[in-house]
Amino acid sequence: MVKKIRIVRTARLILFLATLLPLTIAAQLNTKASAGLIKRVVPRYASLFIVEDIPAENDKDVFEVESRGKNIVLRGNNGTSIACALYHYLTEYCHCQITWNGTNLQLPATLPVVTKKVHKATPYTYRYYLNYCTFNYSMSWWDWERWQKEIDWMALHGINMPLAITGEEYTWYEVYKEMGFTDEELKDFFCGPAYFGWFWMGNLDAWGGPLPLNWMKSHKALQEKILQRERELGMKPVLPAFTGHVPPAFKKKYPNAKLKATNWTNGFADTYILDSQDPLFAEIGKRFLQKQTTLFGTDHLYSADTFNENEPPSDDPAFLSALSARIYEGMKQADTAATWVMQGWLFYSDRKFWKAPQIEALLKAVPDNKMILLDLAAEIEPVWKRTDAFYGKPWIWNMLHNFGGNVNLFGRMDGVAAGPAQALNDKASGKLWGIGLTMEAIEQNPVMYELMTQHTWQTTPVELDDWIPQYVLNRYRTNNKELVNAWQILRRTVYNGALIRDGAESIITGRPTFDSTTVWTRTKLNYAPNDLLPAWDLFIQAANKGVNTDGFQYDVVDVTRQALANYAAPLQKKWVTAFKEKDSAAFNKYSNAFLQLISDMDGLLATRKDFMLGPWLSTARSNGTTPAEKALYEQNARDLITLWGGANSPLHEYSNRQWSGLLNDFYKPRWQQFFTLLQQSLRTGSTPDLKQFEENIRNWEWQWVNRQNEFPTVPMGQPLQVAQSLYKKYRDHIN
């Protein structure tokens, strides 16, 4: 035991000292880390790559690629730059691709020669990654193996400023224990693992808990590995800071503390915010950063978001300025080199409150060189344009793209291709220091992320007419013009970014209704659904001709899924009309067809792990060390993607997923119960009691959340064959 403790302490010391190493030693570590990445990515070819270090240019990252005999030389000023050199070679010379949803690493037997040395320098100091929500909508249950893959992906795509908040709950546990709080007092503070993003932002306490201490300890260890790898590759992780959120027990332990009860208005109890004027605010903020630095080291970048989806008690600029100054001062007391990294979401989501005087007051209270703003959804609405580029602060242009992990084909392809470069070259953009990805969830629409990260090494807009054929070649290993045409259709339809903020869902995932949409199941498309069908035709034709890469299989399933998901809307109209006309035969026909569509989609999605419920639940359970822990984590996993909260949660369906298992076991039975009610109404001539049905279905949903039935974790069936079969079955009906 003594030996184990010494090893752990030594690992912590090494992790901490890694942030303070001389540049020469750091360069050696980065080179070693790069060699490790190459072995993980292309193990059979790793010996043919030579890694060399070169200095940065104007304090910005740079890489080079050239041939030396049979070897390929990859140079960079850090591990991430070298990883980008590798990915440049793989995509440009070997026509490969690495995405969450399909990877093509079929390298030629003999590595292609680089005839002229490639030299690339980035115009962006920072390339930011992640959103608080991503850590739950996608990453709740990740182990080190999955994190290692993601960090490799990050490096290959140029990320050097990742948000790193795994294990934050352990830091708070130690801080509050040292302040005299008991485990019993903290039980009503820490939430379940699926809800940390909102706990960390001060929106909720305790929901989905109580959180086992085993979780805190294991994820503290996981955070150590994450940070070590990110830093080895030359990244500068952004760690959390204190914004005032304290445990409910705080008011008893410190009865004279200035506390404000605040409510997120989404069905959760009040949380408590410590007034920044209270002397305890600075003390706790300092304690937290000191403890965090002891545990995890620091790169002096700290994330702190005040009033995330909660309005401040006053819109007085003087109040907001003083608040901001005190938060920064709390960071500075613990770390004189602290830089505050703020998500700009509040300026987008609550523009009624955050007008120019309020925003300017909040920002200008902090020195310009000690704050970085994230324009969190710049591809939707660039806040920098109405804030004089954040009033002189350095800022980062981000693509948000996905909300809630919903499954849909969606993006603003033309806008993302042009937006960052247009801002970079705009004299009014001020201190645009970076680009980033701030999606609420990942592992979908890989094209949008390949496109956005293309900007890392260029200052001009991406020319999509040139980029799409290259994307097709790298993803499918073919120059098939029909597939290029299919992608141009996708560009004009699902990826046109018009009319709606984020991707549309299918009515299938909505709580049963006669309407075409529900609160969180928004079905409005940004294109005419029939305009997508020619792309489906072209993908199926390519499948018939033998195209069969991993990425192609995923895309065929996804395009087929989208066509069928869209078809649910006209089917719904048919059974609604039949019911209103009291046509029982037609109602049975179309309601049965609706249910069969759900089952057919479930079978299609079962062919790809990307679209399966089973892995989400099984990885949740794998984090547990006891039956009780496993049950708790599975309940968290089920709840987040269905009700989100309790049986009466107003957020139900916010994080809906079109996943195999979820379709057949959750969405389909809900509709079956609804149709049974309507069939009985038609038989008896009575009016269906929709209010009672709503209450019954909420109870049924809560029961489902608390079940523990198993789902497959291994794909079943051949993706292309199932897609081709469904194409034959449905294509003529969808016209």
Beta strands, then each sheet from edge to edge (+ up, - down):
strand 1: 49-53
strand 2: 62-68
strand 3: 71-76
strand 4: 97-99
strand 5: 102-104
strand 6: 118-121
strand 7: 126-129
strand 8: 161-162
strand 9: 239-240
strand 10: 245-246
strand 11: 259-262
strand 12: 271-274
strand 13: 301-303
strand 14: 339-343
strand 15: 371-375
strand 16: 395-399
strand 17: 432-437
sheet 1: 1+ 3+ 2- 6+
sheet 2: 4+ 5-
sheet 3: 8+ 7+ 17+ 16+ 15+ 14+ 13+ 9+
sheet 4: 10+ 12- 11+
end
